[in-house]
Amino acid sequence: MIVGILGASGFVGKQLALVMRGRVAELRLASSRGDGVNYEIDLNRRTGDVDRFFDGLSIFFNCAGVNISGTDALNINSEGVKWLIEQTRKYSFRWVQLSSVGIYRRQDSGLIEVNARYGPNNLYERSKLAVDLSLMNNLDDYRIIRPSSIVGEGMTSSWGYRLINKIVENHTLFVGNSGAILNVVDVQDVARALMIAGWTDSVPQNIYIVNDPIYLSKFIDIVTAALQLETKLVRSIPFAVAVAKVIIKMPFLTRLTGVSGDAIDFLSTRRVFDGAAICKQLNFIYRGNVADSILQDYFAKIKKCETSTENKNE
């Protein structure tokens, strides 16, 4: 079996390559930068070794894309994939796409299942939805994996680092509703979910959410124990949180307070994305420890900052 990964030099792509290595006859790695990979395919410039990469391919994993909120996200993520679909129509393979739960409409509580109403709130998530719809409308053999916030050492987002810093610096953390949930998943679990979905020929559905949620209060307990801190939790009443979500969206208040509406929503939500369906249907098991993964990334970023400071002082 010949398997190809586009975006193989990225956060998820690297992990997927590690998971796949040694399991297939040939593993082809591609990225737009060509960093330590066999092939270069650039979805932005619409160029690369497309024919050489796809010839004889059995399964294609697309982990490529840019995590930006501007119009470039639509151009690279959406239009680039449409171009790639057209370029590869003459080949027969299974397309496995890395997507995002950010395509769903926000709600304050409840279970969000795979067929929930769409409602992306920025251009980046709109671009991810556009990619999913392109696959659904143009391909017969495809799988789509929609992870929640992906965590692990080297994670592209810095929210975990910032949250732990707040705990360390303030020793008092204001949180919203009781039962607030962090919708997160370990990067290794995302890689394994992609692999299992790609390898399974007969599936009840083509799209799966991957999510290993943890209560915010439990995460804070783990962090404070690991760092030996005494942290006091101060809860806001639900009405105050709802008002804050509206007011803080005003740009000047976001700049003034340094707190965004997304941040308040993130720390107070009681919604949970349905990451159980993939377990029931594909016998998938979550093996990562999301709290430990966020802490490992925090320590790695601290070490990187210390090393950078030492180098500047030399």
C-alpha positions as a Markdown table, in Angstrom:
| # | Residue | x | y | z |
|---|---|---|---|---|
| 1 | Met | 0.0 | 0.0 | 0.0 |
| 2 | Ile | 1.2 | 3.5 | -0.9 |
| 3 | Val | 0.2 | 6.3 | 1.4 |
| 4 | Gly | 0.8 | 10.0 | 1.0 |
| 5 | Ile | 0.6 | 12.9 | 3.5 |
| 6 | Leu | 0.4 | 16.5 | 2.5 |
| 7 | Gly | 1.3 | 18.9 | 5.2 |
| 8 | Ala | 3.8 | 16.4 | 6.6 |
| 9 | Ser | 6.0 | 19.1 | 8.1 |
| 10 | Gly | 3.2 | 20.5 | 10.2 |
| 11 | Phe | 2.1 | 19.9 | 13.7 |
| 12 | Val | -0.4 | 17.1 | 12.9 |
| 13 | Gly | 1.3 | 15.9 | 9.7 |
| 14 | Lys | 4.5 | 15.1 | 11.6 |
| 15 | Gln | 2.7 | 13.0 | 14.1 |
| 16 | Leu | 0.7 | 11.2 | 11.4 |
| 17 | Ala | 4.0 | 10.4 | 9.6 |
| 18 | Leu | 5.4 | 8.9 | 12.8 |
| 19 | Val | 2.3 | 6.8 | 13.3 |
| 20 | Met | 2.3 | 5.6 | 9.6 |
| 21 | Arg | 6.0 | 4.9 | 9.3 |
| 22 | Gly | 6.7 | 1.1 | 9.1 |
| 23 | Arg | 3.0 | 0.3 | 8.6 |
| 24 | Val | 2.9 | 0.7 | 4.8 |
| 25 | Ala | 5.0 | -0.3 | 1.8 |
| 26 | Glu | 5.7 | 3.3 | 0.8 |
| 27 | Leu | 5.1 | 6.5 | 2.7 |
| 28 | Arg | 5.2 | 9.7 | 0.6 |
| 29 | Leu | 5.6 | 13.0 | 2.5 |
| 30 | Ala | 4.8 | 16.4 | 0.9 |
| 31 | Ser | 4.6 | 20.0 | 2.0 |
| 32 | Ser | 4.6 | 23.4 | 0.5 |
| 33 | Arg | 8.0 | 24.2 | 2.1 |
| 34 | Gly | 9.7 | 21.0 | 1.2 |
| 35 | Asp | 11.2 | 20.7 | 4.7 |
| 36 | Gly | 12.6 | 17.2 | 5.1 |
| 37 | Val | 10.0 | 15.7 | 2.8 |
| 38 | Asn | 10.1 | 13.8 | -0.5 |
| 39 | Tyr | 7.7 | 16.0 | -2.5 |
| 40 | Glu | 6.7 | 19.7 | -2.7 |
| 41 | Ile | 3.0 | 20.6 | -3.3 |
| 42 | Asp | 2.0 | 24.2 | -2.7 |
| 43 | Leu | -1.8 | 24.9 | -2.5 |
| 44 | Asn | -1.2 | 28.6 | -2.5 |
| 45 | Arg | 0.8 | 28.8 | -5.7 |
| 46 | Arg | -1.0 | 25.8 | -7.2 |
| 47 | Thr | 2.2 | 24.1 | -8.1 |
| 48 | Gly | 4.2 | 21.0 | -7.2 |
| 49 | Asp | 4.9 | 17.3 | -7.8 |
| 50 | Val | 1.2 | 16.4 | -8.1 |
| 51 | Asp | 1.4 | 13.6 | -10.7 |
| 52 | Arg | 4.6 | 12.1 | -9.2 |
| 53 | Phe | 3.0 | 12.2 | -5.7 |
| 54 | Phe | -0.4 | 10.8 | -6.6 |
| 55 | Asp | 0.6 | 8.1 | -9.1 |
| 56 | Gly | -0.2 | 4.7 | -7.5 |
| 57 | Leu | -1.4 | 6.3 | -4.3 |
| 58 | Ser | -4.0 | 4.3 | -2.2 |
| 59 | Ile | -4.7 | 6.7 | 0.6 |
| 60 | Phe | -4.1 | 10.5 | 0.7 |
| 61 | Phe | -4.1 | 12.4 | 4.0 |
| 62 | Asn | -4.5 | 16.1 | 3.7 |
| 63 | Cys | -3.1 | 17.8 | 6.8 |
| 64 | Ala | -2.1 | 21.0 | 4.9 |
| 65 | Gly | -3.6 | 24.4 | 5.5 |
| 66 | Val | -2.8 | 27.7 | 7.2 |
| 67 | Asn | -4.3 | 28.6 | 10.6 |
| 68 | Ile | -5.0 | 32.3 | 9.8 |
| 69 | Ser | -8.1 | 34.4 | 9.9 |
| 70 | Gly | -7.6 | 36.5 | 6.8 |
| 71 | Thr | -8.7 | 36.1 | 3.2 |
| 72 | Asp | -5.5 | 34.0 | 2.6 |
| 73 | Ala | -7.2 | 31.2 | 4.5 |
| 74 | Leu | -9.9 | 31.0 | 1.9 |
| 75 | Asn | -7.4 | 31.2 | -0.9 |
| 76 | Ile | -5.0 | 28.6 | 0.4 |
| 77 | Asn | -7.3 | 26.2 | 2.3 |
| 78 | Ser | -10.4 | 26.3 | 0.1 |
| 79 | Glu | -9.3 | 27.3 | -3.4 |
| 80 | Gly | -6.1 | 25.3 | -3.1 |
| 81 | Val | -8.0 | 22.1 | -2.3 |
| 82 | Lys | -10.5 | 22.7 | -5.2 |
| 83 | Trp | -7.5 | 23.0 | -7.5 |
| 84 | Leu | -6.0 | 19.7 | -6.1 |
| 85 | Ile | -9.3 | 17.9 | -6.6 |
| 86 | Glu | -9.3 | 18.8 | -10.2 |
| 87 | Gln | -5.7 | 17.9 | -10.7 |
| 88 | Thr | -6.2 | 14.4 | -9.2 |
| 89 | Arg | -9.5 | 13.3 | -10.8 |
| 90 | Lys | -7.6 | 10.8 | -13.0 |
| 91 | Tyr | -6.3 | 8.9 | -10.0 |
| 92 | Ser | -8.2 | 6.5 | -7.8 |
| 93 | Phe | -7.5 | 6.9 | -4.0 |
| 94 | Arg | -9.2 | 7.6 | -0.7 |
| 95 | Trp | -9.0 | 11.2 | 0.5 |
| 96 | Val | -8.7 | 11.7 | 4.3 |
| 97 | Gln | -9.2 | 15.4 | 5.3 |
| 98 | Leu | -8.1 | 17.1 | 8.6 |
| 99 | Ser | -10.9 | 19.6 | 9.3 |
| 100 | Ser | -12.1 | 21.3 | 12.5 |
| 101 | Val | -15.1 | 21.5 | 14.9 |
| 102 | Gly | -14.9 | 25.3 | 14.5 |
| 103 | Ile | -17.2 | 24.9 | 11.5 |
| 104 | Tyr | -20.1 | 24.3 | 13.8 |
| 105 | Arg | -22.5 | 27.0 | 15.0 |
| 106 | Arg | -21.7 | 28.0 | 18.6 |
| 107 | Gln | -24.0 | 27.1 | 21.4 |
| 108 | Asp | -23.5 | 27.6 | 25.2 |
| 109 | Ser | -24.3 | 24.0 | 26.3 |
| 110 | Gly | -25.3 | 20.6 | 25.1 |
| 111 | Leu | -23.9 | 17.9 | 22.8 |
| 112 | Ile | -22.8 | 18.9 | 19.3 |
| 113 | Glu | -22.9 | 15.9 | 17.0 |
| 114 | Val | -21.4 | 15.5 | 13.5 |
| 115 | Asn | -24.6 | 16.6 | 11.7 |
| 116 | Ala | -25.1 | 19.7 | 13.8 |
| 117 | Arg | -25.8 | 23.0 | 12.1 |
| 118 | Tyr | -22.8 | 24.8 | 10.5 |
| 119 | Gly | -21.9 | 28.3 | 11.6 |
| 120 | Pro | -18.1 | 29.1 | 11.3 |
| 121 | Asn | -17.3 | 32.4 | 13.0 |
| 122 | Asn | -14.2 | 33.4 | 11.1 |
| 123 | Leu | -12.6 | 33.1 | 7.7 |
| 124 | Tyr | -10.3 | 30.3 | 8.7 |
| 125 | Glu | -13.2 | 28.1 | 9.9 |
| 126 | Arg | -15.2 | 29.1 | 6.8 |
| 127 | Ser | -12.3 | 27.9 | 4.7 |
| 128 | Lys | -12.3 | 24.6 | 6.5 |
| 129 | Leu | -16.0 | 24.2 | 5.9 |
| 130 | Ala | -15.6 | 25.1 | 2.2 |
| 131 | Val | -13.0 | 22.3 | 1.9 |
| 132 | Asp | -15.3 | 19.8 | 3.6 |
| 133 | Leu | -18.2 | 20.7 | 1.3 |
| 134 | Ser | -15.9 | 20.4 | -1.8 |
| 135 | Leu | -15.0 | 16.8 | -0.8 |
| 136 | Met | -18.6 | 15.9 | 0.0 |
| 137 | Asn | -19.8 | 17.3 | -3.4 |
| 138 | Asn | -17.0 | 16.0 | -5.6 |
| 139 | Leu | -15.7 | 12.7 | -4.2 |
| 140 | Asp | -17.1 | 9.3 | -3.4 |
| 141 | Asp | -14.3 | 7.9 | -1.4 |
| 142 | Tyr | -13.4 | 10.3 | 1.4 |
| 143 | Arg | -13.2 | 10.6 | 5.2 |
| 144 | Ile | -13.2 | 13.8 | 7.2 |
| 145 | Ile | -11.9 | 14.1 | 10.7 |
| 146 | Arg | -13.0 | 17.2 | 12.7 |
| 147 | Pro | -10.9 | 17.6 | 15.9 |
| 148 | Ser | -11.5 | 20.0 | 18.7 |
| 149 | Ser | -8.5 | 22.1 | 19.9 |
| 150 | Ile | -5.4 | 20.0 | 19.3 |
| 151 | Val | -2.9 | 19.9 | 22.1 |
| 152 | Gly | 0.6 | 18.6 | 22.5 |
| 153 | Glu | 4.2 | 19.8 | 22.7 |
| 154 | Gly | 4.8 | 22.2 | 19.8 |
| 155 | Met | 1.1 | 23.0 | 19.5 |
| 156 | Thr | 0.5 | 26.0 | 17.2 |
| 157 | Ser | -2.0 | 27.7 | 19.5 |
| 158 | Ser | -0.7 | 29.3 | 22.6 |
| 159 | Trp | -4.0 | 29.4 | 24.6 |
| 160 | Gly | -2.7 | 26.6 | 27.0 |
| 161 | Tyr | 0.5 | 28.5 | 27.7 |
| 162 | Arg | -1.4 | 31.7 | 28.4 |
| 163 | Leu | -4.0 | 30.0 | 30.6 |
| 164 | Ile | -1.3 | 28.3 | 32.7 |
| 165 | Asn | 0.6 | 31.6 | 32.9 |
| 166 | Lys | -2.6 | 33.3 | 34.3 |
| 167 | Ile | -2.8 | 30.6 | 37.0 |
| 168 | Val | 0.9 | 31.0 | 37.9 |
| 169 | Glu | 0.8 | 34.8 | 37.9 |
| 170 | Asn | -2.5 | 35.6 | 39.5 |
| 171 | His | -3.2 | 32.6 | 41.7 |
| 172 | Thr | -6.8 | 33.5 | 41.2 |
| 173 | Leu | -8.7 | 32.4 | 38.2 |
| 174 | Phe | -12.1 | 33.8 | 37.2 |
| 175 | Val | -14.2 | 31.2 | 35.4 |
| 176 | Gly | -17.7 | 31.1 | 34.2 |
| 177 | Asn | -20.4 | 28.5 | 34.6 |
| 178 | Ser | -20.0 | 25.5 | 36.9 |
| 179 | Gly | -19.2 | 22.5 | 34.7 |
| 180 | Ala | -17.3 | 24.5 | 32.1 |
| 181 | Ile | -15.6 | 22.2 | 29.7 |
| 182 | Leu | -12.3 | 22.3 | 27.7 |
| 183 | Asn | -12.9 | 20.7 | 24.3 |
| 184 | Val | -9.4 | 19.4 | 23.5 |
| 185 | Val | -7.7 | 16.4 | 22.0 |
| 186 | Asp | -4.1 | 15.1 | 22.0 |
| 187 | Val | -2.3 | 15.4 | 18.7 |
| 188 | Gln | -1.3 | 11.7 | 18.8 |
| 189 | Asp | -5.0 | 10.8 | 19.1 |
| 190 | Val | -5.8 | 13.0 | 16.1 |
| 191 | Ala | -3.1 | 11.2 | 14.0 |
| 192 | Arg | -4.4 | 7.8 | 15.0 |
| 193 | Ala | -8.0 | 8.8 | 14.2 |
| 194 | Leu | -6.9 | 9.9 | 10.8 |
| 195 | Met | -5.0 | 6.6 | 10.2 |
| 196 | Ile | -7.9 | 4.4 | 11.4 |
| 197 | Ala | -10.5 | 6.3 | 9.4 |
| 198 | Gly | -8.3 | 6.1 | 6.3 |
| 199 | Trp | -7.7 | 2.4 | 6.7 |
| 200 | Thr | -11.2 | 1.3 | 7.4 |
| 201 | Asp | -13.0 | 0.4 | 4.1 |
| 202 | Ser | -16.5 | 0.2 | 5.3 |
| 203 | Val | -17.7 | 3.0 | 7.7 |
| 204 | Pro | -21.2 | 3.9 | 8.8 |
| 205 | Gln | -20.4 | 7.6 | 8.1 |
| 206 | Asn | -17.7 | 9.5 | 6.4 |
| 207 | Ile | -17.2 | 12.3 | 8.9 |
| 208 | Tyr | -16.1 | 11.9 | 12.6 |
| 209 | Ile | -15.5 | 14.4 | 15.4 |
| 210 | Val | -12.4 | 13.7 | 17.6 |
| 211 | Asn | -12.6 | 15.2 | 21.1 |
| 212 | Asp | -11.4 | 14.2 | 24.5 |
| 213 | Pro | -12.9 | 16.8 | 26.8 |
| 214 | Ile | -11.9 | 17.7 | 30.3 |
| 215 | Tyr | -13.6 | 19.8 | 32.9 |
| 216 | Leu | -11.9 | 23.2 | 33.3 |
| 217 | Ser | -11.9 | 22.8 | 37.1 |
| 218 | Lys | -10.2 | 19.4 | 36.8 |
| 219 | Phe | -7.6 | 20.8 | 34.4 |
| 220 | Ile | -6.8 | 23.6 | 36.9 |
| 221 | Asp | -6.5 | 21.1 | 39.7 |
| 222 | Ile | -3.9 | 19.1 | 37.7 |
| 223 | Val | -1.9 | 22.2 | 36.8 |
| 224 | Thr | -1.9 | 23.6 | 40.4 |
| 225 | Ala | -0.8 | 20.2 | 41.7 |
| 226 | Ala | 1.9 | 19.8 | 39.1 |
| 227 | Leu | 3.3 | 23.3 | 39.7 |
| 228 | Gln | 2.6 | 23.2 | 43.5 |
| 229 | Leu | 0.4 | 26.3 | 43.5 |
| 230 | Glu | -2.4 | 27.4 | 45.7 |
| 231 | Thr | -5.0 | 28.7 | 43.2 |
| 232 | Lys | -8.4 | 30.1 | 44.2 |
| 233 | Leu | -11.3 | 29.7 | 41.8 |
| 234 | Val | -13.7 | 32.6 | 41.6 |
| 235 | Arg | -16.9 | 31.9 | 39.6 |
| 236 | Ser | -19.0 | 34.5 | 37.8 |
| 237 | Ile | -22.7 | 34.1 | 37.6 |
| 238 | Pro | -24.1 | 32.9 | 34.2 |
| 239 | Phe | -25.8 | 36.2 | 33.5 |
| 240 | Ala | -22.6 | 38.1 | 34.0 |
| 241 | Val | -20.8 | 35.8 | 31.7 |
| 242 | Ala | -23.5 | 36.2 | 29.0 |
| 243 | Val | -23.2 | 40.0 | 29.3 |
| 244 | Ala | -19.4 | 39.9 | 29.2 |
| 245 | Lys | -19.5 | 37.8 | 26.0 |
| 246 | Val | -21.5 | 40.6 | 24.3 |
| 247 | Ile | -19.6 | 43.6 | 25.6 |
| 248 | Ile | -16.1 | 42.2 | 25.3 |
| 249 | Lys | -16.6 | 41.7 | 21.5 |
| 250 | Met | -16.3 | 45.5 | 21.1 |
| 251 | Pro | -12.8 | 45.9 | 19.6 |
| 252 | Phe | -11.8 | 48.8 | 21.9 |
| 253 | Leu | -12.7 | 46.8 | 25.0 |
| 254 | Thr | -10.8 | 43.8 | 23.8 |
| 255 | Arg | -7.7 | 46.0 | 23.3 |
| 256 | Leu | -8.2 | 47.6 | 26.7 |
| 257 | Thr | -8.7 | 44.5 | 28.7 |
| 258 | Gly | -6.7 | 42.0 | 26.7 |
| 259 | Val | -9.5 | 39.6 | 27.0 |
| 260 | Ser | -11.5 | 38.5 | 23.9 |
| 261 | Gly | -15.0 | 37.2 | 23.6 |
| 262 | Asp | -13.6 | 34.0 | 22.3 |
| 263 | Ala | -11.5 | 33.7 | 25.5 |
| 264 | Ile | -14.6 | 34.2 | 27.7 |
| 265 | Asp | -16.6 | 31.7 | 25.6 |
| 266 | Phe | -13.7 | 29.2 | 25.8 |
| 267 | Leu | -13.5 | 29.3 | 29.6 |
| 268 | Ser | -17.2 | 29.3 | 30.3 |
| 269 | Thr | -18.8 | 26.9 | 27.7 |
| 270 | Arg | -20.7 | 23.8 | 28.7 |
| 271 | Arg | -21.0 | 22.5 | 25.2 |
| 272 | Val | -19.2 | 19.3 | 24.3 |
| 273 | Phe | -18.4 | 17.9 | 20.8 |
| 274 | Asp | -19.4 | 14.3 | 20.3 |
| 275 | Gly | -16.1 | 12.5 | 20.1 |
| 276 | Ala | -17.7 | 9.2 | 21.1 |
| 277 | Ala | -19.1 | 8.1 | 17.8 |
| 278 | Ile | -15.7 | 7.2 | 16.3 |
| 279 | Cys | -15.1 | 5.0 | 19.4 |
| 280 | Lys | -18.4 | 3.1 | 19.0 |
| 281 | Gln | -18.2 | 2.7 | 15.2 |
| 282 | Leu | -14.4 | 2.3 | 14.5 |
| 283 | Asn | -13.3 | 0.9 | 17.9 |
| 284 | Phe | -11.2 | 3.9 | 18.4 |
| 285 | Ile | -9.6 | 4.5 | 21.9 |
| 286 | Tyr | -8.4 | 7.9 | 23.2 |
| 287 | Arg | -4.9 | 7.2 | 24.6 |
| 288 | Gly | -3.6 | 10.7 | 25.2 |
| 289 | Asn | -3.5 | 12.7 | 28.4 |
| 290 | Val | -4.7 | 16.2 | 27.4 |
| 291 | Ala | -3.7 | 17.9 | 30.6 |
| 292 | Asp | -0.2 | 16.4 | 30.6 |
| 293 | Ser | 0.2 | 17.4 | 26.9 |
| 294 | Ile | -0.7 | 21.0 | 27.6 |
| 295 | Leu | 1.7 | 21.1 | 30.5 |
| 296 | Gln | 4.5 | 19.6 | 28.4 |
| 297 | Asp | 3.9 | 22.3 | 25.8 |
| 298 | Tyr | 4.0 | 24.9 | 28.6 |
| 299 | Phe | 7.4 | 23.7 | 29.9 |
| 300 | Ala | 8.8 | 23.5 | 26.4 |
| 301 | Lys | 7.8 | 27.1 | 25.7 |
| 302 | Ile | 9.3 | 28.2 | 29.0 |
| 303 | Lys | 12.5 | 26.5 | 28.2 |
| 304 | Lys | 12.6 | 28.0 | 24.7 |
| 305 | Cys | 12.1 | 31.5 | 26.2 |
| 306 | Glu | 14.9 | 30.9 | 28.8 |
| 307 | Thr | 17.2 | 29.7 | 26.1 |
| 308 | Ser | 16.4 | 32.7 | 23.9 |
| 309 | Thr | 17.1 | 35.1 | 26.8 |
| 310 | Glu | 20.4 | 33.4 | 27.6 |
| 311 | Asn | 21.5 | 33.6 | 23.9 |
| 312 | Lys | 20.7 | 37.4 | 23.9 |
| 313 | Asn | 22.7 | 37.9 | 27.0 |
| 314 | Glu | 25.8 | 36.2 | 25.7 |
